[in-house]
Amino acid sequence: MIVTETTPAVHPPYPYFTEEHELIRRTVKQFCLDEIAPRAQEWEEARAYPKELFKRAAELGLFGIRIDPEWGGVGMDWWAVAAMYDALRYTDFPSLNIGFMVQSDLTIPLIGDLGTDEQKHEFMKPAIAGDRIAALAISEPGCGSDVAAMRTTAREDGGDLVITGQKLWITNGVIADFLLLAVRTSEHRHRGISLVLLPTDVKGFSVGKRIAKVGHVASDTAHLYFDECRIPASYVLGRRNHGFYYIMEHFQGERLATSLLVLSFMDRSLELAIHYGKERHAFGHPVIKNQVWRHRFAEHRASVEAARWLIYRALDLMNRKKSANREISMAKLFATDLSQRVTYDCMQMFGGFGYTTEYPIGRIWRDMRLYTIGAGTSEIMKEILAKQDGL
Ligand SMILES: Cc1cc2nc3c(=O)[nH]c(=O)nc-3n(C[C@H](O)[C@H](O)[C@H](O)COP(=O)(O)OP(=O)(O)OC[C@H]3O[C@@H](n4cnc5c(N)ncnc54)[C@H](O)[C@@H]3O)c2cc1C
């Protein structure tokens, strides 16, 4: 059984959402309920989901919400993105949500902002249409938080770039048709990194053994190898040697999207746990009626609402094209940390059944563990905030 509506309190009329945004929410929710959630456990067990889901999501416009219609996008705002993430919680399947997020918010917007018309035609338009899957490849075995430590290099040769090195932890890495790849183009630590677009059918590119993970088990997370991969210099995205600054700037959108994803799964966990707690009886009454639980959920509701407003504050700034570095760092730190406690308690509400694969709550709890690590760890968020206070 799929629980859909148990929490009318989740959506009071926030002032930012219009009827158009609500339409996105309804459409995406229906898509999740009809086409994803019923098969999520099957795909979880198969450790993979069909690539065709990207095409279906693209048909609903999910990959180009903020991109100009000229390129196949929808041309809407960040609130439309928020509506989409909110409804995507009904997948009950974070492995898919992270794959979609890489496509919609980690790669396409970067090409939209930095790409030439030729690059947009070749890479962005088919990605928005769901015909080409994208991955963002920055991290390496020796470089995660410390982005400027990357060692994968691109050297010039006869007007081409020749790339050698490796990338680790790359979401969508196995299924990707192209990579938005960060490479070292000079020895200068920060001013020596460039972004390039690399089709994965290029000679010398290979995918290593699939990384076995604790959570997001159906999301492919790959170790990628580059052995003298040759691409034309026209595949450099934006200015050469400016990549580090582009990455830092676009991390904002990535962290905001991550915060929205986590927020939506906190809402979902509460929805599932409250529903279960009302139905499950022990000692002659619904288990949720025990004051310890009633109060715990009341606390979680309050905290999740605080997270929501922190995220919405950042969204509002981004929507008005204002700097939101501080607000996004706070939102990412607060929401991902909170999600550990919220999903833990929601799972606890299910008793033994929470520890089975019969209900999605165990999967959501496990998968949310990623988000204090990915997209900038909690410690890095604190570093950013502390530095802003001159500490
Ligand atoms: C499932 C998954 C999917 C991912 N997807 C992608 C992807 O699609 N593309 C991509 O490029 N990367 C991806 N990543 C990589 C992810 O962004 C990195 O794992 C993350 O940035 C942390 O880097 P690291 O693992 O190298 O940890 P490290 O940087 O080695 O950090 C180890 C620990 O030290 C702490 N630490 C580091 N520096 C400091 C400091 N200055 N002060 C205090 N503490 C510090 C960190 O917070 C952490 O706790 C993914 C990772 C995972 C697990």
The ligand as a MOL file (V3000), in Angstrom:
LIG
                    3D

  0  0  0     0  0            999 V3000
M  V30 BEGIN CTAB
M  V30 COUNTS 53 58 0 0 0
M  V30 BEGIN ATOM
M  V30 1 C 26.9620 8.3020 -2.8930 0
M  V30 2 C 27.8770 9.4250 -3.2910 0
M  V30 3 C 27.6260 10.1330 -4.4520 0
M  V30 4 C 28.4920 11.1550 -4.8700 0
M  V30 5 N 28.2740 11.7640 -6.0720 0
M  V30 6 C 29.2250 12.5990 -6.5590 0
M  V30 7 C 29.1230 13.1170 -7.8970 0
M  V30 8 O 28.1540 12.8570 -8.6120 0
M  V30 9 N 30.1400 13.8930 -8.3670 0
M  V30 10 C 31.2250 14.2160 -7.6130 0
M  V30 11 O 32.1000 14.9170 -8.0990 0
M  V30 12 N 31.3400 13.7590 -6.3250 0
M  V30 13 C 30.3730 12.9590 -5.7990 0
M  V30 14 N 30.4860 12.4720 -4.5080 0
M  V30 15 C 31.6520 12.8400 -3.7110 0
M  V30 16 C 31.3240 13.7370 -2.5350 0
M  V30 17 O 31.0660 15.0300 -3.0080 0
M  V30 18 C 32.5090 13.6570 -1.5620 0
M  V30 19 O 32.4630 12.3770 -0.9690 0
M  V30 20 C 32.4430 14.7420 -0.5150 0
M  V30 21 O 32.6720 15.9950 -1.0690 0
M  V30 22 C 33.4980 14.5110 0.5900 0
M  V30 23 O 34.7520 14.2820 0.0360 0
M  V30 24 P 35.6300 13.0240 0.4940 0
M  V30 25 O 34.7510 11.8170 0.4240 0
M  V30 26 O 36.8680 13.0210 -0.2850 0
M  V30 27 O 35.9340 13.2990 2.0210 0
M  V30 28 P 37.1910 14.1400 2.5710 0
M  V30 29 O 37.2480 15.4480 1.8870 0
M  V30 30 O 38.3840 13.2860 2.5500 0
M  V30 31 O 36.7360 14.3730 4.0740 0
M  V30 32 C 36.8470 13.3470 5.0630 0
M  V30 33 C 36.3120 13.9250 6.3820 0
M  V30 34 O 37.1380 15.0460 6.7570 0
M  V30 35 C 36.3190 16.1910 6.9350 0
M  V30 36 N 37.0410 17.3900 6.5310 0
M  V30 37 C 37.6520 17.6660 5.3420 0
M  V30 38 N 38.1640 18.9050 5.3490 0
M  V30 39 C 37.8740 19.4500 6.5560 0
M  V30 40 C 38.1060 20.7140 7.1640 0
M  V30 41 N 38.7550 21.6780 6.5190 0
M  V30 42 N 37.6690 20.9020 8.4380 0
M  V30 43 C 37.0060 19.9180 9.0960 0
M  V30 44 N 36.7480 18.7030 8.5760 0
M  V30 45 C 37.1590 18.4860 7.3080 0
M  V30 46 C 35.0970 15.9800 6.0490 0
M  V30 47 O 34.0210 16.7530 6.4810 0
M  V30 48 C 34.8820 14.4780 6.2410 0
M  V30 49 O 34.1750 14.2500 7.4160 0
M  V30 50 C 29.5930 11.4930 -4.0560 0
M  V30 51 C 29.8250 10.8080 -2.8540 0
M  V30 52 C 28.9970 9.7770 -2.4830 0
M  V30 53 C 29.2960 9.0300 -1.2020 0
M  V30 END ATOM
M  V30 BEGIN BOND
M  V30 1 1 1 2
M  V30 2 1 2 3
M  V30 3 2 2 52
M  V30 4 2 3 4
M  V30 5 1 4 5
M  V30 6 1 4 50
M  V30 7 2 5 6
M  V30 8 1 6 7
M  V30 9 1 6 13
M  V30 10 2 7 8
M  V30 11 1 7 9
M  V30 12 1 9 10
M  V30 13 2 10 11
M  V30 14 1 10 12
M  V30 15 2 12 13
M  V30 16 1 13 14
M  V30 17 1 14 15
M  V30 18 1 14 50
M  V30 19 1 15 16
M  V30 20 1 16 17
M  V30 21 1 16 18
M  V30 22 1 18 19
M  V30 23 1 18 20
M  V30 24 1 20 21
M  V30 25 1 20 22
M  V30 26 1 22 23
M  V30 27 1 23 24
M  V30 28 2 24 25
M  V30 29 1 24 26
M  V30 30 1 24 27
M  V30 31 1 27 28
M  V30 32 2 28 29
M  V30 33 1 28 30
M  V30 34 1 28 31
M  V30 35 1 31 32
M  V30 36 1 32 33
M  V30 37 1 33 34
M  V30 38 1 33 48
M  V30 39 1 34 35
M  V30 40 1 35 36
M  V30 41 1 35 46
M  V30 42 1 36 37
M  V30 43 1 36 45
M  V30 44 2 37 38
M  V30 45 1 38 39
M  V30 46 1 39 40
M  V30 47 2 39 45
M  V30 48 1 40 41
M  V30 49 2 40 42
M  V30 50 1 42 43
M  V30 51 2 43 44
M  V30 52 1 44 45
M  V30 53 1 46 47
M  V30 54 1 46 48
M  V30 55 1 48 49
M  V30 56 2 50 51
M  V30 57 1 51 52
M  V30 58 1 52 53
M  V30 END BOND
M  V30 END CTAB
M  END
